[in-house]
Amino acid sequence: MEKSKMAEEGKTESSPSLGDEKFEKNLKVGLDVDGVLCEREVTRTPEECVGVERSRVPVPSHEHEIYIVSSRTKDMGEETRVWLAENGVEYEKLILLEEDSFEGLSEGEIEEKQASFKASAVSELDLDVYVEDQPNVRDHLREHCPDCIVLSPSEAQKAWRFSGYEAD
């Protein structure tokens, strides 16, 4: 398949595709919160969760297992759960980073920590698909989690529509 067609369908050259036989039913789908489920990034305080708009990225139908893997810290857990409930996002498990895990780190170190955390969670959960907004984190996941389809939010919208999966 040519690269432009693959990108259009939310695929990478080395990743499996949503059309593959093993992905016909019961996917294990991981979603980031900020920039994927939320319209904007929440920068690390619980108060910022209030009033954040839900994005247009669909959450696949109930026949799939949904895992929320976010680099929000655990001190934002309650606000994140409330926001997910208020926005109708049903999920199996919410995985967050430890509290204060970004303290004293440079921007590059923060990005590396987020990418490593998410790669570890994607691998441990054995996710089939993960939706991530940060390009550097997507690249890291594609390199370290080759059996997982890693999509941007726009690729996820197209992939769910292309594959015929129902979305809430």
N, C-alpha and C positions, 0 to 999 in steps of 0.2 A: 504494500500500500504506500502511496507517495506521502511525503511528510506533511504537505499542506492538508491533505485529506485526513491524516491522522490527527493533526492539531485541531481540525474542525470537529472531529469526533471525540476530542478529549483524550487522545492517546499519545504516548511517546513511543519512539522507535523500539525501546527495550522493555516497555511495560506491557503486561497483559491488557486485554481490552474487555470492556463491558459486554461485548458480543461473544466472548469465549464461552464455550460450553460449561465450564466450571462456575461461571457467574450467572447462570440462568435464574437461580432462586436463592433466597436466604443469604444475601450478602452481609458481611460484617463491615459496616460503614463508619468511618471516623470523620468527625467534623470539628474544625477549629471554631472558636466563638467570635473573637474580634476580627472583623474584616471578612468573615464568612457568614455566620449567622447574624451578626450585628452589622449595621451599616458603617459604623466607625470603630476605630480602636478605642479601648478603654485603657488609660495609661497606668493603672496600678492602684487606684483608690476605690474602695467599695462605693462611695458616693457617686462615682462616675457611671455606675450601672443604671441609675435612674434615668428614665426617659430615652434610652438608646433605642433607635428604630430597628425593627427586624428587617433583614435584607431579603432580596428576592431569591436567594439560593434555596431550592427546595430541600426538604428532608424526605428521603425516600419513604415509601409506604411501610406499614406495620409488618410486612412480611420479612423485613430486614432488621438486623440487630444494629442499633445506633449507639455509638460511643462518642462522647464529647471529650476531646483531648485538647486542652488549652494551656498556654503558658501563663495564664492568670495564676496568681499565687493563691494558696489555700485560704488565706485570710479573706479572700473575695468569694469563697465558696457559697455562703448563704445567699449573698446578693446574686450570684450567678445562677443558683438553683431557682430563686424567685423569678429572675428574668426569663429563664428557659420555660418555666411553668406559665408565666403570664403571656408568653409568645407561642404557646402550644407546641413546644419542642419536647417530644417524648424520647427517652433514651434509656439504655441499659445501665450505663455507668458514666460518671463525670470524673475525669482525671485531671488534677491541677498540680502545679509545681509547689514545692515547700515554701512556706512564708519567708519573706526577706531574702529570697534566693538571688536577687539582682543587686543587692546592696554592694556598693563599691566596685562594680564591674563597668568596663567600658562598653560602648555600643556594640563593638565587634564581639566582645566576650558574651554579651547578652544574647546576640543572635546565635552564636555557637551553642550556648547553653539551651536555648529554645529548640534549636534543630536537633541536638543530641537527645534531649528529653522526649521530643515527639517521635524521633526514630526508635527510641527504646520502647515507648508505649505502643507504637504501631506494630513493632515486632512481637512484643509480649502478648498483645491482644490478637495477633495474627489477622490483622485487618485486610480485607480485600480491596477497599477503596478508602482514600483519605483526601479530604478537601482542605487546602491550605492557601492563604492569600499571599504570604511572603515568598517571593521568588527564590531567595537563597535557601529558605527552609524546604521548599518544594524540591530544589535541586539536591539537597542533602538527603531527603527522604527517598528520592528516586535512585540515588546511588546506594544507600544503605538498606533499603527495603525493596529489593527488586521484584518481589512477588505481589506488591501492593500497587494498585493504580493510584497515582498521585495527581490530583487535578486542582486547577485554580478554580475560584468561584464561577467564572464565566464558562470554563470547560465543564464544570459539574452541571450547570444549567443545560448546556447543549447535550451532554452525555445522557442525562436522565431523559431528556426529550427524545434523543436519537434512539436510545435503547428500548423505549416503550415502557419504562418503569413508571409506576404511579408515584406521584409526590403529593405530600400533604399541603 
